[in-house]
Amino acid sequence: MHIFTGAADSPGTTLRRAHEVYDEALAAQTAGLEIPGKQPDSWGARGLRPGWQLEWPAAKASPWNNPVSWSVRADFA
């Protein structure tokens, strides 16, 4: 499983941006360059596994539900 994150207004936009970020990261890695960091629209890739081919037709997009709620602030009394 690969997980890409970023803001999007629809599943189609999500898949398009994830594919673009992947292509940019793959091109950089292939050229021996550092994988680009987060882009201004919050999309980015952290790393790629050499030799892995993603199955884009099987890709799905859905809202992220953080199972440990790290992104939610907790105020303790």
mmCIF file of the N, C-alpha and C atoms, coordinates in Angstrom:
data_MODEL
# 
_entry.id   MODEL 
# 
loop_
_atom_site.group_PDB 
_atom_site.id 
_atom_site.type_symbol 
_atom_site.label_atom_id 
_atom_site.label_alt_id 
_atom_site.label_comp_id 
_atom_site.label_asym_id 
_atom_site.label_entity_id 
_atom_site.label_seq_id 
_atom_site.pdbx_PDB_ins_code 
_atom_site.Cartn_x 
_atom_site.Cartn_y 
_atom_site.Cartn_z 
_atom_site.occupancy 
_atom_site.B_iso_or_equiv 
_atom_site.pdbx_formal_charge 
_atom_site.auth_seq_id 
_atom_site.auth_comp_id 
_atom_site.auth_asym_id 
_atom_site.auth_atom_id 
_atom_site.pdbx_PDB_model_num 
ATOM 1   N N  . MET A 1 1  ? 0.846   -1.170 0.000   1.00 0.00 ? 1  MET A N  1 
ATOM 2   C CA . MET A 1 1  ? 0.000   0.000  0.000   1.00 0.00 ? 1  MET A CA 1 
ATOM 3   C C  . MET A 1 1  ? 0.891   1.233  0.000   1.00 0.00 ? 1  MET A C  1 
ATOM 4   N N  . HIS A 1 2  ? 0.505   2.219  -0.766  1.00 0.00 ? 2  HIS A N  1 
ATOM 5   C CA . HIS A 1 2  ? 1.145   3.534  -0.773  1.00 0.00 ? 2  HIS A CA 1 
ATOM 6   C C  . HIS A 1 2  ? 0.098   4.541  -0.336  1.00 0.00 ? 2  HIS A C  1 
ATOM 7   N N  . ILE A 1 3  ? 0.510   5.510  0.436   1.00 0.00 ? 3  ILE A N  1 
ATOM 8   C CA . ILE A 1 3  ? -0.420  6.540  0.883   1.00 0.00 ? 3  ILE A CA 1 
ATOM 9   C C  . ILE A 1 3  ? 0.154   7.890  0.505   1.00 0.00 ? 3  ILE A C  1 
ATOM 10  N N  . PHE A 1 4  ? -0.636  8.672  -0.206  1.00 0.00 ? 4  PHE A N  1 
ATOM 11  C CA . PHE A 1 4  ? -0.294  10.039 -0.559  1.00 0.00 ? 4  PHE A CA 1 
ATOM 12  C C  . PHE A 1 4  ? -1.297  10.939 0.141   1.00 0.00 ? 4  PHE A C  1 
ATOM 13  N N  . THR A 1 5  ? -0.855  12.059 0.639   1.00 0.00 ? 5  THR A N  1 
ATOM 14  C CA . THR A 1 5  ? -1.777  12.960 1.320   1.00 0.00 ? 5  THR A CA 1 
ATOM 15  C C  . THR A 1 5  ? -1.677  14.358 0.745   1.00 0.00 ? 5  THR A C  1 
ATOM 16  N N  . GLY A 1 6  ? -2.776  15.061 0.836   1.00 0.00 ? 6  GLY A N  1 
ATOM 17  C CA . GLY A 1 6  ? -2.842  16.438 0.383   1.00 0.00 ? 6  GLY A CA 1 
ATOM 18  C C  . GLY A 1 6  ? -4.292  16.858 0.303   1.00 0.00 ? 6  GLY A C  1 
ATOM 19  N N  . ALA A 1 7  ? -4.491  18.133 0.159   1.00 0.00 ? 7  ALA A N  1 
ATOM 20  C CA . ALA A 1 7  ? -5.849  18.670 0.073   1.00 0.00 ? 7  ALA A CA 1 
ATOM 21  C C  . ALA A 1 7  ? -6.386  18.517 -1.344  1.00 0.00 ? 7  ALA A C  1 
ATOM 22  N N  . ALA A 1 8  ? -7.671  18.158 -1.443  1.00 0.00 ? 8  ALA A N  1 
ATOM 23  C CA . ALA A 1 8  ? -8.328  18.022 -2.743  1.00 0.00 ? 8  ALA A CA 1 
ATOM 24  C C  . ALA A 1 8  ? -9.823  18.200 -2.558  1.00 0.00 ? 8  ALA A C  1 
ATOM 25  N N  . ASP A 1 9  ? -10.478 18.609 -3.628  1.00 0.00 ? 9  ASP A N  1 
ATOM 26  C CA . ASP A 1 9  ? -11.916 18.849 -3.550  1.00 0.00 ? 9  ASP A CA 1 
ATOM 27  C C  . ASP A 1 9  ? -12.766 17.695 -4.076  1.00 0.00 ? 9  ASP A C  1 
ATOM 28  N N  . SER A 1 10 ? -12.104 16.636 -4.560  1.00 0.00 ? 10 SER A N  1 
ATOM 29  C CA . SER A 1 10 ? -12.855 15.486 -5.069  1.00 0.00 ? 10 SER A CA 1 
ATOM 30  C C  . SER A 1 10 ? -11.926 14.278 -5.169  1.00 0.00 ? 10 SER A C  1 
ATOM 31  N N  . PRO A 1 11 ? -12.493 13.076 -5.225  1.00 0.00 ? 11 PRO A N  1 
ATOM 32  C CA . PRO A 1 11 ? -11.653 11.889 -5.401  1.00 0.00 ? 11 PRO A CA 1 
ATOM 33  C C  . PRO A 1 11 ? -10.845 11.945 -6.702  1.00 0.00 ? 11 PRO A C  1 
ATOM 34  N N  . GLY A 1 12 ? -11.428 12.489 -7.756  1.00 0.00 ? 12 GLY A N  1 
ATOM 35  C CA . GLY A 1 12 ? -10.711 12.596 -9.029  1.00 0.00 ? 12 GLY A CA 1 
ATOM 36  C C  . GLY A 1 12 ? -9.490  13.496 -8.922  1.00 0.00 ? 12 GLY A C  1 
ATOM 37  N N  . THR A 1 13 ? -9.661  14.634 -8.256  1.00 0.00 ? 13 THR A N  1 
ATOM 38  C CA . THR A 1 13 ? -8.533  15.542 -8.037  1.00 0.00 ? 13 THR A CA 1 
ATOM 39  C C  . THR A 1 13 ? -7.479  14.869 -7.171  1.00 0.00 ? 13 THR A C  1 
ATOM 40  N N  . THR A 1 14 ? -7.921  14.142 -6.168  1.00 0.00 ? 14 THR A N  1 
ATOM 41  C CA . THR A 1 14 ? -7.002  13.432 -5.284  1.00 0.00 ? 14 THR A CA 1 
ATOM 42  C C  . THR A 1 14 ? -6.139  12.452 -6.068  1.00 0.00 ? 14 THR A C  1 
ATOM 43  N N  . LEU A 1 15 ? -6.756  11.632 -6.879  1.00 0.00 ? 15 LEU A N  1 
ATOM 44  C CA . LEU A 1 15 ? -6.000  10.644 -7.651  1.00 0.00 ? 15 LEU A CA 1 
ATOM 45  C C  . LEU A 1 15 ? -5.077  11.312 -8.666  1.00 0.00 ? 15 LEU A C  1 
ATOM 46  N N  . ARG A 1 16 ? -5.535  12.383 -9.290  1.00 0.00 ? 16 ARG A N  1 
ATOM 47  C CA . ARG A 1 16 ? -4.701  13.098 -10.258 1.00 0.00 ? 16 ARG A CA 1 
ATOM 48  C C  . ARG A 1 16 ? -3.464  13.665 -9.589  1.00 0.00 ? 16 ARG A C  1 
ATOM 49  N N  . ARG A 1 17 ? -3.646  14.335 -8.440  1.00 0.00 ? 17 ARG A N  1 
ATOM 50  C CA . ARG A 1 17 ? -2.501  14.937 -7.740  1.00 0.00 ? 17 ARG A CA 1 
ATOM 51  C C  . ARG A 1 17 ? -1.563  13.864 -7.193  1.00 0.00 ? 17 ARG A C  1 
ATOM 52  N N  . ALA A 1 18 ? -2.101  12.781 -6.669  1.00 0.00 ? 18 ALA A N  1 
ATOM 53  C CA . ALA A 1 18 ? -1.255  11.701 -6.175  1.00 0.00 ? 18 ALA A CA 1 
ATOM 54  C C  . ALA A 1 18 ? -0.399  11.126 -7.305  1.00 0.00 ? 18 ALA A C  1 
ATOM 55  N N  . HIS A 1 19 ? -0.994  10.946 -8.464  1.00 0.00 ? 19 HIS A N  1 
ATOM 56  C CA . HIS A 1 19 ? -0.263  10.421 -9.612  1.00 0.00 ? 19 HIS A CA 1 
ATOM 57  C C  . HIS A 1 19 ? 0.811   11.414 -10.056 1.00 0.00 ? 19 HIS A C  1 
ATOM 58  N N  . GLU A 1 20 ? 0.493   12.691 -10.082 1.00 0.00 ? 20 GLU A N  1 
ATOM 59  C CA . GLU A 1 20 ? 1.479   13.711 -10.457 1.00 0.00 ? 20 GLU A CA 1 
ATOM 60  C C  . GLU A 1 20 ? 2.653   13.733 -9.483  1.00 0.00 ? 20 GLU A C  1 
ATOM 61  N N  . VAL A 1 21 ? 2.356   13.686 -8.191  1.00 0.00 ? 21 VAL A N  1 
ATOM 62  C CA . VAL A 1 21 ? 3.406   13.692 -7.170  1.00 0.00 ? 21 VAL A CA 1 
ATOM 63  C C  . VAL A 1 21 ? 4.285   12.454 -7.313  1.00 0.00 ? 21 VAL A C  1 
ATOM 64  N N  . TYR A 1 22 ? 3.662   11.319 -7.554  1.00 0.00 ? 22 TYR A N  1 
ATOM 65  C CA . TYR A 1 22 ? 4.422   10.082 -7.750  1.00 0.00 ? 22 TYR A CA 1 
ATOM 66  C C  . TYR A 1 22 ? 5.333   10.201 -8.962  1.00 0.00 ? 22 TYR A C  1 
ATOM 67  N N  . ASP A 1 23 ? 4.790   10.687 -10.076 1.00 0.00 ? 23 ASP A N  1 
ATOM 68  C CA . ASP A 1 23 ? 5.592   10.821 -11.296 1.00 0.00 ? 23 ASP A CA 1 
ATOM 69  C C  . ASP A 1 23 ? 6.782   11.755 -11.076 1.00 0.00 ? 23 ASP A C  1 
ATOM 70  N N  . GLU A 1 24 ? 6.565   12.865 -10.368 1.00 0.00 ? 24 GLU A N  1 
ATOM 71  C CA . GLU A 1 24 ? 7.650   13.810 -10.083 1.00 0.00 ? 24 GLU A CA 1 
ATOM 72  C C  . GLU A 1 24 ? 8.710   13.171 -9.190  1.00 0.00 ? 24 GLU A C  1 
ATOM 73  N N  . ALA A 1 25 ? 8.271   12.443 -8.182  1.00 0.00 ? 25 ALA A N  1 
ATOM 74  C CA . ALA A 1 25 ? 9.213   11.775 -7.276  1.00 0.00 ? 25 ALA A CA 1 
ATOM 75  C C  . ALA A 1 25 ? 10.005  10.697 -8.005  1.00 0.00 ? 25 ALA A C  1 
ATOM 76  N N  . LEU A 1 26 ? 9.341   9.936  -8.844  1.00 0.00 ? 26 LEU A N  1 
ATOM 77  C CA . LEU A 1 26 ? 10.008  8.885  -9.607  1.00 0.00 ? 26 LEU A CA 1 
ATOM 78  C C  . LEU A 1 26 ? 11.034  9.476  -10.561 1.00 0.00 ? 26 LEU A C  1 
ATOM 79  N N  . ALA A 1 27 ? 10.667  10.566 -11.242 1.00 0.00 ? 27 ALA A N  1 
ATOM 80  C CA . ALA A 1 27 ? 11.603  11.218 -12.163 1.00 0.00 ? 27 ALA A CA 1 
ATOM 81  C C  . ALA A 1 27 ? 12.838  11.722 -11.419 1.00 0.00 ? 27 ALA A C  1 
ATOM 82  N N  . ALA A 1 28 ? 12.638  12.318 -10.263 1.00 0.00 ? 28 ALA A N  1 
ATOM 83  C CA . ALA A 1 28 ? 13.765  12.814 -9.467  1.00 0.00 ? 28 ALA A CA 1 
ATOM 84  C C  . ALA A 1 28 ? 14.644  11.649 -9.019  1.00 0.00 ? 28 ALA A C  1 
ATOM 85  N N  . GLN A 1 29 ? 14.034  10.600 -8.498  1.00 0.00 ? 29 GLN A N  1 
ATOM 86  C CA . GLN A 1 29 ? 14.798  9.454  -8.019  1.00 0.00 ? 29 GLN A CA 1 
ATOM 87  C C  . GLN A 1 29 ? 15.579  8.808  -9.166  1.00 0.00 ? 29 GLN A C  1 
ATOM 88  N N  . THR A 1 30 ? 14.963  8.674  -10.311 1.00 0.00 ? 30 THR A N  1 
ATOM 89  C CA . THR A 1 30 ? 15.610  8.076  -11.481 1.00 0.00 ? 30 THR A CA 1 
ATOM 90  C C  . THR A 1 30 ? 16.810  8.909  -11.926 1.00 0.00 ? 30 THR A C  1 
ATOM 91  N N  . ALA A 1 31 ? 16.706  10.226 -11.793 1.00 0.00 ? 31 ALA A N  1 
ATOM 92  C CA . ALA A 1 31 ? 17.790  11.129 -12.178 1.00 0.00 ? 31 ALA A CA 1 
ATOM 93  C C  . ALA A 1 31 ? 18.861  11.257 -11.094 1.00 0.00 ? 31 ALA A C  1 
ATOM 94  N N  . GLY A 1 32 ? 18.669  10.544 -9.977  1.00 0.00 ? 32 GLY A N  1 
ATOM 95  C CA . GLY A 1 32 ? 19.634  10.610 -8.890  1.00 0.00 ? 32 GLY A CA 1 
ATOM 96  C C  . GLY A 1 32 ? 19.489  11.841 -8.022  1.00 0.00 ? 32 GLY A C  1 
ATOM 97  N N  . LEU A 1 33 ? 18.335  12.493 -8.104  1.00 0.00 ? 33 LEU A N  1 
ATOM 98  C CA . LEU A 1 33 ? 18.080  13.695 -7.327  1.00 0.00 ? 33 LEU A CA 1 
ATOM 99  C C  . LEU A 1 33 ? 17.238  13.375 -6.099  1.00 0.00 ? 33 LEU A C  1 
ATOM 100 N N  . GLU A 1 34 ? 17.208  14.312 -5.182  1.00 0.00 ? 34 GLU A N  1 
ATOM 101 C CA . GLU A 1 34 ? 16.376  14.171 -3.993  1.00 0.00 ? 34 GLU A CA 1 
ATOM 102 C C  . GLU A 1 34 ? 14.902  14.283 -4.388  1.00 0.00 ? 34 GLU A C  1 
ATOM 103 N N  . ILE A 1 35 ? 14.074  13.491 -3.748  1.00 0.00 ? 35 ILE A N  1 
ATOM 104 C CA . ILE A 1 35 ? 12.633  13.544 -4.009  1.00 0.00 ? 35 ILE A CA 1 
ATOM 105 C C  . ILE A 1 35 ? 12.114  14.887 -3.523  1.00 0.00 ? 35 ILE A C  1 
ATOM 106 N N  . PRO A 1 36 ? 11.335  15.587 -4.360  1.00 0.00 ? 36 PRO A N  1 
ATOM 107 C CA . PRO A 1 36 ? 10.817  16.899 -3.945  1.00 0.00 ? 36 PRO A CA 1 
ATOM 108 C C  . PRO A 1 36 ? 9.990   16.800 -2.664  1.00 0.00 ? 36 PRO A C  1 
ATOM 109 N N  . GLY A 1 37 ? 10.062  17.811 -1.848  1.00 0.00 ? 37 GLY A N  1 
ATOM 110 C CA . GLY A 1 37 ? 9.277   17.856 -0.619  1.00 0.00 ? 37 GLY A CA 1 
ATOM 111 C C  . GLY A 1 37 ? 7.855   18.283 -0.897  1.00 0.00 ? 37 GLY A C  1 
ATOM 112 N N  . LYS A 1 38 ? 7.181   18.671 0.166   1.00 0.00 ? 38 LYS A N  1 
ATOM 113 C CA . LYS A 1 38 ? 5.790   19.120 0.019   1.00 0.00 ? 38 LYS A CA 1 
ATOM 114 C C  . LYS A 1 38 ? 5.709   20.326 -0.906  1.00 0.00 ? 38 LYS A C  1 
ATOM 115 N N  . GLN A 1 39 ? 4.696   20.308 -1.731  1.00 0.00 ? 39 GLN A N  1 
ATOM 116 C CA . GLN A 1 39 ? 4.462   21.404 -2.660  1.00 0.00 ? 39 GLN A CA 1 
ATOM 117 C C  . GLN A 1 39 ? 3.515   22.410 -2.007  1.00 0.00 ? 39 GLN A C  1 
ATOM 118 N N  . PRO A 1 40 ? 3.404   23.608 -2.576  1.00 0.00 ? 40 PRO A N  1 
ATOM 119 C CA . PRO A 1 40 ? 2.553   24.640 -1.971  1.00 0.00 ? 40 PRO A CA 1 
ATOM 120 C C  . PRO A 1 40 ? 1.106   24.204 -1.721  1.00 0.00 ? 40 PRO A C  1 
ATOM 121 N N  . ASP A 1 41 ? 0.602   23.258 -2.504  1.00 0.00 ? 41 ASP A N  1 
ATOM 122 C CA . ASP A 1 41 ? -0.785  22.799 -2.307  1.00 0.00 ? 41 ASP A CA 1 
ATOM 123 C C  . ASP A 1 41 ? -0.868  21.645 -1.310  1.00 0.00 ? 41 ASP A C  1 
ATOM 124 N N  . SER A 1 42 ? 0.190   21.384 -0.563  1.00 0.00 ? 42 SER A N  1 
ATOM 125 C CA . SER A 1 42 ? 0.292   20.400 0.512   1.00 0.00 ? 42 SER A CA 1 
ATOM 126 C C  . SER A 1 42 ? 0.587   18.976 0.040   1.00 0.00 ? 42 SER A C  1 
ATOM 127 N N  . TRP A 1 43 ? 0.705   18.754 -1.250  1.00 0.00 ? 43 TRP A N  1 
ATOM 128 C CA . TRP A 1 43 ? 0.993   17.420 -1.763  1.00 0.00 ? 43 TRP A CA 1 
ATOM 129 C C  . TRP A 1 43 ? 2.485   17.167 -1.790  1.00 0.00 ? 43 TRP A C  1 
ATOM 130 N N  . GLY A 1 44 ? 2.871   15.923 -1.557  1.00 0.00 ? 44 GLY A N  1 
ATOM 131 C CA . GLY A 1 44 ? 4.265   15.542 -1.633  1.00 0.00 ? 44 GLY A CA 1 
ATOM 132 C C  . GLY A 1 44 ? 4.419   14.042 -1.443  1.00 0.00 ? 44 GLY A C  1 
ATOM 133 N N  . ALA A 1 45 ? 5.607   13.552 -1.717  1.00 0.00 ? 45 ALA A N  1 
ATOM 134 C CA . ALA A 1 45 ? 5.935   12.137 -1.509  1.00 0.00 ? 45 ALA A CA 1 
ATOM 135 C C  . ALA A 1 45 ? 7.151   12.076 -0.596  1.00 0.00 ? 45 ALA A C  1 
ATOM 136 N N  . ARG A 1 46 ? 7.180   11.130 0.298   1.00 0.00 ? 46 ARG A N  1 
ATOM 137 C CA . ARG A 1 46 ? 8.303   10.982 1.231   1.00 0.00 ? 46 ARG A CA 1 
ATOM 138 C C  . ARG A 1 46 ? 9.378   10.054 0.683   1.00 0.00 ? 46 ARG A C  1 
ATOM 139 N N  . GLY A 1 47 ? 8.987   9.068  -0.062  1.00 0.00 ? 47 GLY A N  1 
ATOM 140 C CA . GLY A 1 47 ? 9.954   8.113  -0.581  1.00 0.00 ? 47 GLY A CA 1 
ATOM 141 C C  . GLY A 1 47 ? 9.291   7.124  -1.514  1.00 0.00 ? 47 GLY A C  1 
ATOM 142 N N  . LEU A 1 48 ? 10.110  6.430  -2.263  1.00 0.00 ? 48 LEU A N  1 
ATOM 143 C CA . LEU A 1 48 ? 9.613   5.435  -3.206  1.00 0.00 ? 48 LEU A CA 1 
ATOM 144 C C  . LEU A 1 48 ? 10.391  4.145  -3.015  1.00 0.00 ? 48 LEU A C  1 
ATOM 145 N N  . ARG A 1 49 ? 9.750   3.058  -3.273  1.00 0.00 ? 49 ARG A N  1 
ATOM 146 C CA . ARG A 1 49 ? 10.429  1.770  -3.231  1.00 0.00 ? 49 ARG A CA 1 
ATOM 147 C C  . ARG A 1 49 ? 10.894  1.434  -4.643  1.00 0.00 ? 49 ARG A C  1 
ATOM 148 N N  . PRO A 1 50 ? 12.190  1.305  -4.841  1.00 0.00 ? 50 PRO A N  1 
ATOM 149 C CA . PRO A 1 50 ? 12.699  0.971  -6.180  1.00 0.00 ? 50 PRO A CA 1 
ATOM 150 C C  . PRO A 1 50 ? 12.073  -0.322 -6.704  1.00 0.00 ? 50 PRO A C  1 
ATOM 151 N N  . GLY A 1 51 ? 11.663  -0.278 -7.955  1.00 0.00 ? 51 GLY A N  1 
ATOM 152 C CA . GLY A 1 51 ? 11.104  -1.460 -8.596  1.00 0.00 ? 51 GLY A CA 1 
ATOM 153 C C  . GLY A 1 51 ? 9.618   -1.683 -8.384  1.00 0.00 ? 51 GLY A C  1 
ATOM 154 N N  . TRP A 1 52 ? 9.001   -0.932 -7.492  1.00 0.00 ? 52 TRP A N  1 
ATOM 155 C CA . TRP A 1 52 ? 7.566   -1.104 -7.269  1.00 0.00 ? 52 TRP A CA 1 
ATOM 156 C C  . TRP A 1 52 ? 6.802   -0.335 -8.344  1.00 0.00 ? 52 TRP A C  1 
ATOM 157 N N  . GLN A 1 53 ? 5.839   -0.990 -8.940  1.00 0.00 ? 53 GLN A N  1 
ATOM 158 C CA . GLN A 1 53 ? 4.978   -0.364 -9.934  1.00 0.00 ? 53 GLN A CA 1 
ATOM 159 C C  . GLN A 1 53 ? 3.590   -0.193 -9.321  1.00 0.00 ? 53 GLN A C  1 
ATOM 160 N N  . LEU A 1 54 ? 3.101   1.024  -9.287  1.00 0.00 ? 54 LEU A N  1 
ATOM 161 C CA . LEU A 1 54 ? 1.779   1.262  -8.716  1.00 0.00 ? 54 LEU A CA 1 
ATOM 162 C C  . LEU A 1 54 ? 0.693   0.894  -9.717  1.00 0.00 ? 54 LEU A C  1 
ATOM 163 N N  . GLU A 1 55 ? -0.407  0.382  -9.226  1.00 0.00 ? 55 GLU A N  1 
ATOM 164 C CA . GLU A 1 55 ? -1.545  -0.001 -10.060 1.00 0.00 ? 55 GLU A CA 1 
ATOM 165 C C  . GLU A 1 55 ? -2.575  1.119  -10.016 1.00 0.00 ? 55 GLU A C  1 
ATOM 166 N N  . TRP A 1 56 ? -2.336  2.165  -10.790 1.00 0.00 ? 56 TRP A N  1 
ATOM 167 C CA . TRP A 1 56 ? -3.205  3.337  -10.736 1.00 0.00 ? 56 TRP A CA 1 
ATOM 168 C C  . TRP A 1 56 ? -4.669  3.038  -11.042 1.00 0.00 ? 56 TRP A C  1 
ATOM 169 N N  . PRO A 1 57 ? -4.999  2.116  -11.955 1.00 0.00 ? 57 PRO A N  1 
ATOM 170 C CA . PRO A 1 57 ? -6.420  1.826  -12.187 1.00 0.00 ? 57 PRO A CA 1 
ATOM 171 C C  . PRO A 1 57 ? -7.129  1.276  -10.938 1.00 0.00 ? 57 PRO A C  1 
ATOM 172 N N  . ALA A 1 58 ? -6.380  0.687  -10.009 1.00 0.00 ? 58 ALA A N  1 
ATOM 173 C CA . ALA A 1 58 ? -6.974  0.141  -8.789  1.00 0.00 ? 58 ALA A CA 1 
ATOM 174 C C  . ALA A 1 58 ? -6.947  1.139  -7.634  1.00 0.00 ? 58 ALA A C  1 
ATOM 175 N N  . ALA A 1 59 ? -6.359  2.319  -7.849  1.00 0.00 ? 59 ALA A N  1 
ATOM 176 C CA . ALA A 1 59 ? -6.215  3.310  -6.771  1.00 0.00 ? 59 ALA A CA 1 
ATOM 177 C C  . ALA A 1 59 ? -7.576  3.846  -6.331  1.00 0.00 ? 59 ALA A C  1 
ATOM 178 N N  . LYS A 1 60 ? -7.670  4.136  -5.042  1.00 0.00 ? 60 LYS A N  1 
ATOM 179 C CA . LYS A 1 60 ? -8.899  4.687  -4.464  1.00 0.00 ? 60 LYS A CA 1 
ATOM 180 C C  . LYS A 1 60 ? -8.539  5.917  -3.643  1.00 0.00 ? 60 LYS A C  1 
ATOM 181 N N  . ALA A 1 61 ? -9.474  6.820  -3.536  1.00 0.00 ? 61 ALA A N  1 
ATOM 182 C CA . ALA A 1 61 ? -9.292  8.031  -2.736  1.00 0.00 ? 61 ALA A CA 1 
ATOM 183 C C  . ALA A 1 61 ? -10.400 8.116  -1.703  1.00 0.00 ? 61 ALA A C  1 
ATOM 184 N N  . SER A 1 62 ? -10.016 8.483  -0.488  1.00 0.00 ? 62 SER A N  1 
ATOM 185 C CA . SER A 1 62 ? -11.000 8.665  0.571   1.00 0.00 ? 62 SER A CA 1 
ATOM 186 C C  . SER A 1 62 ? -10.431 9.601  1.620   1.00 0.00 ? 62 SER A C  1 
ATOM 187 N N  . PRO A 1 63 ? -11.301 10.220 2.416   1.00 0.00 ? 63 PRO A N  1 
ATOM 188 C CA . PRO A 1 63 ? -10.807 11.082 3.493   1.00 0.00 ? 63 PRO A CA 1 
ATOM 189 C C  . PRO A 1 63 ? -9.981  10.262 4.484   1.00 0.00 ? 63 PRO A C  1 
ATOM 190 N N  . TRP A 1 64 ? -8.963  10.881 5.021   1.00 0.00 ? 64 TRP A N  1 
ATOM 191 C CA . TRP A 1 64 ? -8.094  10.228 6.000   1.00 0.00 ? 64 TRP A CA 1 
ATOM 192 C C  . TRP A 1 64 ? -8.728  10.343 7.370   1.00 0.00 ? 64 TRP A C  1 
ATOM 193 N N  . ASN A 1 65 ? -8.826  9.231  8.047   1.00 0.00 ? 65 ASN A N  1 
ATOM 194 C CA . ASN A 1 65 ? -9.278  9.195  9.438   1.00 0.00 ? 65 ASN A CA 1 
ATOM 195 C C  . ASN A 1 65 ? -8.097  8.742  10.270  1.00 0.00 ? 65 ASN A C  1 
ATOM 196 N N  . ASN A 1 66 ? -7.518  9.658  11.012  1.00 0.00 ? 66 ASN A N  1 
ATOM 197 C CA . ASN A 1 66 ? -6.334  9.368  11.802  1.00 0.00 ? 66 ASN A CA 1 
ATOM 198 C C  . ASN A 1 66 ? -6.710  8.459  12.965  1.00 0.00 ? 66 ASN A C  1 
ATOM 199 N N  . PRO A 1 67 ? -6.217  7.211  12.975  1.00 0.00 ? 67 PRO A N  1 
ATOM 200 C CA . PRO A 1 67 ? -6.618  6.270  14.020  1.00 0.00 ? 67 PRO A CA 1 
ATOM 201 C C  . PRO A 1 67 ? -6.090  6.624  15.404  1.00 0.00 ? 67 PRO A C  1 
ATOM 202 N N  . VAL A 1 68 ? -5.067  7.447  15.490  1.00 0.00 ? 68 VAL A N  1 
ATOM 203 C CA . VAL A 1 68 ? -4.514  7.811  16.795  1.00 0.00 ? 68 VAL A CA 1 
ATOM 204 C C  . VAL A 1 68 ? -4.727  9.278  17.120  1.00 0.00 ? 68 VAL A C  1 
ATOM 205 N N  . SER A 1 69 ? -5.437  9.969  16.264  1.00 0.00 ? 69 SER A N  1 
ATOM 206 C CA . SER A 1 69 ? -5.810  11.371 16.479  1.00 0.00 ? 69 SER A CA 1 
ATOM 207 C C  . SER A 1 69 ? -4.623  12.287 16.772  1.00 0.00 ? 69 SER A C  1 
ATOM 208 N N  . TRP A 1 70 ? -3.486  12.031 16.146  1.00 0.00 ? 70 TRP A N  1 
ATOM 209 C CA . TRP A 1 70 ? -2.329  12.897 16.335  1.00 0.00 ? 70 TRP A CA 1 
ATOM 210 C C  . TRP A 1 70 ? -2.563  14.295 15.798  1.00 0.00 ? 70 TRP A C  1 
ATOM 211 N N  . SER A 1 71 ? -3.449  14.423 14.836  1.00 0.00 ? 71 SER A N  1 
ATOM 212 C CA . SER A 1 71 ? -3.685  15.734 14.247  1.00 0.00 ? 71 SER A CA 1 
ATOM 213 C C  . SER A 1 71 ? -4.748  16.525 15.016  1.00 0.00 ? 71 SER A C  1 
ATOM 214 N N  . VAL A 1 72 ? -5.298  15.939 16.042  1.00 0.00 ? 72 VAL A N  1 
ATOM 215 C CA . VAL A 1 72 ? -6.330  16.609 16.840  1.00 0.00 ? 72 VAL A CA 1 
ATOM 216 C C  . VAL A 1 72 ? -5.699  17.073 18.147  1.00 0.00 ? 72 VAL A C  1 
ATOM 217 N N  . ARG A 1 73 ? -5.880  18.327 18.461  1.00 0.00 ? 73 ARG A N  1 
ATOM 218 C CA . ARG A 1 73 ? -5.329  18.882 19.701  1.00 0.00 ? 73 ARG A CA 1 
ATOM 219 C C  . ARG A 1 73 ? -6.162  18.400 20.881  1.00 0.00 ? 73 ARG A C  1 
ATOM 220 N N  . ALA A 1 74 ? -5.473  17.985 21.894  1.00 0.00 ? 74 ALA A N  1 
ATOM 221 C CA . ALA A 1 74 ? -6.148  17.558 23.122  1.00 0.00 ? 74 ALA A CA 1 
ATOM 222 C C  . ALA A 1 74 ? -5.748  18.492 24.237  1.00 0.00 ? 74 ALA A C  1 
ATOM 223 N N  . ASP A 1 75 ? -6.720  19.128 24.859  1.00 0.00 ? 75 ASP A N  1 
ATOM 224 C CA . ASP A 1 75 ? -6.458  20.004 26.013  1.00 0.00 ? 75 ASP A CA 1 
ATOM 225 C C  . ASP A 1 75 ? -6.725  19.214 27.283  1.00 0.00 ? 75 ASP A C  1 
ATOM 226 N N  . PHE A 1 76 ? -5.749  19.186 28.128  1.00 0.00 ? 76 PHE A N  1 
ATOM 227 C CA . PHE A 1 76 ? -5.891  18.473 29.390  1.00 0.00 ? 76 PHE A CA 1 
ATOM 228 C C  . PHE A 1 76 ? -6.002  19.454 30.517  1.00 0.00 ? 76 PHE A C  1 
ATOM 229 N N  . ALA A 1 77 ? -6.933  19.232 31.432  1.00 0.00 ? 77 ALA A N  1 
ATOM 230 C CA . ALA A 1 77 ? -7.160  20.130 32.571  1.00 0.00 ? 77 ALA A CA 1 
ATOM 231 C C  . ALA A 1 77 ? -6.198  19.818 33.690  1.00 0.00 ? 77 ALA A C  1 
# 
